[in-house]
Amino acid sequence: MNNYSQISKDLRRDVVEALLNYEVWWTYRNPDATPKYEDILNRYSSFFTTSKNAHFVAILLPLYRIFETRKDSINLPSLLRGLRDSQILPIAQLDKFDMQCAKLKSTWLKVATLRNEVFGHRSNNFTVEESFKKAQISSNDISKFVDDTFTLLNDVDSEVNPDSYEAYQVNAGDELNQVLAVLKANS
């Protein structure tokens, strides 16, 4: 597979994007953190409500992209097909990765429902509320999906190119807490 490194890099960038946005979104929703900043969140409610919604969408879009099934786009299923065709890895290892993808499919379908019916397109068959009810996705589902996707991409990458492993330090949630603390201190 000629462009494995670039495809892998793009997919890893997508999962880190989802992870960073998850951290910010969860910081807004975290019942342990938000009460101490409630006055700031209320004072700038339009901004923070918009930001929370934008970060939620920014979680879903890269997660959708990673697992979409189109053959003409960069996605994990195409990457695994390419690795299988190029015979870079043993069939047993690729079968293991395919099984990991299959385990993630039920959550991806929930992500796809929201992307396809609410955020990427607006369905005229369902209201936004109906689409969310249909998806039945929880913050725990999203967190686990992000973590499992991150792990899977690292596993694939380390099998093909062990020298390319990069550990990502993500702390967008901590940085948002710092911003909120500064706003509170200066109000």
N, C-alpha and C positions, 0 to 999 in steps of 0.2 A: 504494500500500500504506500504509494509515493508520498502522499501528503498526510500521513498519519500524525506526525508531530503537530502540524497546524490544526487539524481537526480536533485532536486531543486538547490542545491549548484553548481552542474556541469553546469546547464543551466545559472545560474546567473554569474558564472565565464566566460562563453562564451560571454554573453552580455557585461560584463565589458571589456573583451578583445577587442571586436568589438569597444566599445566606446573609449577606450584608443587609439587604432589604428586610429579611425576616427579623434580624436583630432590632432594627429600628421600629418596625411594626409591633413586635412583641413588647418593646419598651413602652410604647404608647398604651398597650393593652394590659400590661403587667399590673395586677391589682396591688402588689407590694410596693411598686415604685411610683405609680401615678398619684396617689393621695397627697404626697408631700409637695407635688408640683401642681396641684389642682387649680390654685389661683392663677398661675401662669398659663396653664392650658386653657382655662376659661377666658382669660384676658385676650388671648390671641387665638380664640377658638376657630375662626375661619381658616387660619394658617395651619393649625395643628390637625384639624379634621381633614383638610385637604391633603396634608402630608401623610397622615395615617392611611388614607385611602390610596394615595399614590404608591406608597410602599407596599401595600397589599397587592396591587396590580403588578408592581415590579418584582414581586416574588413569583407570581403565577406565570408571567410571560417567559422568563428563561427556563423555568421548569417544564413548561409545555414544549418549548423548542428542543430541549435535550432529548425528550422521548417521542417527539412526533414521528410519524411513520412515513412521511414523504421520502421518496427515493432521490429527489433532486435537491435535498437540503442537508445541511450538516446536522446530524443527530446521532445519538448513541446506537440505535438499531442499524443504521447504515455503516457506522464505524465497525460494529461487530461483524456485519456481513462482509465488509471489506477485509477484515482480519481473517475471517474464515476462508474467503476466496484466495487470499495471498498465502495461506498456510503458515503464517508467522508463529502461531501458537498451536499447541496440541488441541485436538478436537475436544478432549475432556475438559480442558480449561475454558474453551469457548462455550461449551455446554453449561458449565458452571455460571459463567457471566450471563448467558441467556436465561438461566433459571432465576438469577438475581433480578434481572429486568422483569421477568414475568411476575415475580413477587411484588414489584413496585407498580405494576400495571393498574391495579384497582385504585390506588391513590392518584395515579396519573389521569385516569378517566374522570375523577372528581375535578382535578385541575382543568382538564380539557372541557368539562361541562361549563365551568365558570368562564374560561377563556372564550369558548365558542358561543355561549349564549348571553354573556353579560359584558365582557370587556373587549374582546377582539371583534365581536359582532354583537348586535342586540337582537335576540330572537323575537320574532313577532308571535311565536307560539307559546311563550312563557313570560311571566313577569320576572323581574329581578329576584323577587322573594321566592317565587316558585323554583327558579333555577338554583338558588342557594339551598333550598330545601331538598331539591333533587340531588344535588352534589353531596350533601351531608358530610362536609369536610370540616374537621376541627383544627384548632391551632396545634394540637398534638400530632395530628395527621401530617400537617404541613412541616412541622419541625422534624419529625421522623423521616419524612420523604426527602427533605433537604439533606439531612445527615446521611441517610442511606445512599442517596445519589452521589454525594461527595465521596463516600467510601468506595462505592462501585467504580467511579471514574479513577480514583487513585489506584485501586486494585488492577484495573485494566492497564493503566499507564505503567505501573511498576512491573507488570509481566512483560510488556513489550519493550519498554525502554527504562530500565531501572535507574539510570542516571538522571532521568527527567523529573523525578518526584520533587514536588515543592510543597512545603507545609505553608498553609495560609494562616496568618494571624488576622482574625476579624474581631473588631471591637467597636462597631458602629453603635451598638446599644450603649456601651460605656460612654462614648463620645456624646451621644444625645443626652444622657444623664448629666454630663458635664455642662453642656449648653443650657439645659434647664436649670441647673444649680446657679450658673452665672446670671441668667435672667431673673431668677428668684432673688439672688443677692443684690441685684441692681434695681429692684422694683420698689 
